[in-house]
Structure formats: structure tokens, C-alpha cells
């Protein structure tokens, strides 16, 4: 296994940070990393009992980002797919393991299961093989304040029929590299995709590619409905830096089913 030179230490996250509000705990297990989290109403899309796919993607991002032996950054890409019904409550478990550890990149797989062990989602991620600091393997994510909804925490606002945007803020940031946290980007994209897919649409497949930092803001998500096949809506979302001539920050592809 080869790792690059460690970079700076991790800054403390604000009490109401998007990551800390998830209540995730982790530990090394069987050559990988196991994460556990109790599902809460704040994680659900309004009018449903299932957690948003972007919430699950954020959990994957944190767990897989600790594979194989400690935290790495930044995320290059992340795809999560549901393969069975998503649990509505109780505890869920995530197990991340390395598929390949190279000189430059780490590719990991994460499987998500309910408390009984039934797998309901699978994800793959790519990270730059850049260790965050030189401390021993650290899997603690200190719990933050209990929030009523992640929608309120993100504070997205409507731009027009196909676009939403949010302002960068400490509770939404990835302070390590100076941009909006990747899970928040996925969350904004999911909200925008739901708007163009229509009422009752729920994301079942999310693929996000991180291309550059948000340097100015606000972060704008513009969604385009691609088509429908097999009962699934295909939506593409561009995440742009609206304060920097709409420079492309990330691209997201989603499949949504009607519930």
C-alpha cells in the first residue's frame, strides 16, 4: 500500500454542520471501515418516510473516505444505487472496503444494510490518495446539534423552474479544501432533480463527479430532464459557481422513480 505525504490537520466542524448532524459513528472492521447511524425524521424527504439518497451518499462519502487506513481527500466521484427497499427507521450500517489503493487514487466499495443485515444499497467512490494528517486512524465524527430538517439547514432557494441555489456557509463547507461539502452538493442536486421530475419522484441512483471548487458562490444546481424508461426518470444536474461566470463545479446524473 502506498500513500502520499500527509497534508494539514482537520479543522473543527461547527455544531450544526451537515456532517455532524448525521450522528455517524465508525470503526475499523475486517480490513475496512464500518459506519453506523440511526435514521431520523430530519433525513426524510418531505411527505415520505425514507431517507434521501443524498443523505446516504454523504454517509458513504465519510465512511469510504476513511478506507483503507485513515481519512483521505478530496473525493473525485461517488455513485450510489439502491438495490432493495430503503429502511424507514432504525439503524443502518455501512461497510467500506478498498477495491484498489494506488499511488494517486483510492477506489472503494461501500455496502449499506439495515440492522438485520439486509443490503439495500451499494456505492463506489474514488478519492485522491492524500492523507489528511499524520495522526493514527481516527474514525470519530463528534455528534452535533439535533436539527429538524436537512432542507432547512441547507437553505436552498428557487431560481426558476429548473434551478436552485444555496450560499456557502460554515455549516455546509468542506473546510479542508475550501468548497461546499460533497454531500451537500449531492443534496442540492437531488432537490433540483425532484423539481423537474415531478411530484412523487424519489432518487434511486445518484452519480456525482466533482470537478472544481466553489470559489465565489452561490452554488447553483440546474436540472435537465433527459427522459423516461422503465418507470424511471433520468435527470442531469449541473452544479455551477454562479458568482464565477457559472463555472462548472460538479455534474450529477440521477434516476428517480415515482412513488
Rosetta blueprint (number, residue, H / E / L):
1 X L
2 X L
3 X L
4 X L
5 X L
6 X L
7 X L
8 X L
9 X L
10 X L
11 X L
12 X L
13 X L
14 X L
15 X L
16 X L
17 X L
18 X L
19 X L
20 X H
21 X H
22 X H
23 X L
24 X L
25 X E
26 X E
27 X E
28 X E
29 X E
30 X L
31 X L
32 X E
33 X E
34 X E
35 X E
36 X E
37 X E
38 X E
39 X L
40 X L
41 X H
42 X H
43 X H
44 X E
45 X L
46 X L
47 X L
48 X L
49 X L
50 X L
51 X E
52 X L
53 X H
54 X H
55 X H
56 X H
57 X H
58 X H
59 X H
60 X H
61 X H
62 X H
63 X H
64 X H
65 X L
66 X L
67 X L
68 X L
69 X L
70 X L
71 X L
72 X E
73 X L
74 X L
75 X E
76 X E
77 X E
78 X E
79 X E
80 X E
81 X E
82 X E
83 X L
84 X L
85 X L
86 X L
87 X L
88 X L
89 X L
90 X L
91 X E
92 X E
93 X E
94 X E
95 X E
96 X E
97 X E
98 X E
99 X E
100 X E
101 X E
102 X L
103 X L
104 X L
105 X E
106 X E
107 X E
108 X E
109 X E
110 X E
111 X E
112 X E
113 X E
114 X E
115 X L
116 X L
117 X L
118 X L
119 X E
120 X E
121 X E
122 X E
123 X E
124 X E
125 X E
126 X E
127 X E
128 X E
129 X L
130 X L
131 X E
132 X L
133 X L
134 X L
135 X L
136 X L
137 X L
138 X L
139 X L
140 X L
141 X L
142 X L
143 X L
144 X L
145 X L
146 X L
147 X L
148 X L
149 X L
150 X H
151 X H
152 X H
153 X H
154 X H
155 X L
156 X L
157 X E
158 X E
159 X E
160 X E
161 X L
162 X L
163 X E
164 X E
165 X E
166 X E
167 X L
168 X L
169 X L
170 X H
171 X H
172 X H
173 X E
174 X E
175 X L
176 X L
177 X L
178 X L
179 X E
180 X E
181 X L
182 X H
183 X H
184 X H
185 X H
186 X H
187 X H
188 X H
189 X H
190 X H
191 X H
192 X H
193 X H
194 X H
195 X H
196 X H
197 X H
198 X L
199 X L
200 X L
201 X E
202 X E
203 X E
204 X E
205 X E
206 X E
207 X E
208 X E
209 X E
210 X E
211 X L
212 X L
213 X L
214 X L
215 X L
216 X L
217 X L
218 X L
219 X E
220 X E
221 X E
222 X E
223 X E
224 X E
225 X E
226 X E
227 X E
228 X E
229 X E
230 X L
231 X L
232 X E
233 X E
234 X E
235 X E
236 X E
237 X E
238 X E
239 X E
240 X E
241 X E
242 X L
243 X L
244 X L
245 X L
246 X L
247 X E
248 X E
249 X E
250 X E
251 X E
252 X E
253 X E
254 X E
255 X E
256 X E
257 X E
258 X E
259 X L
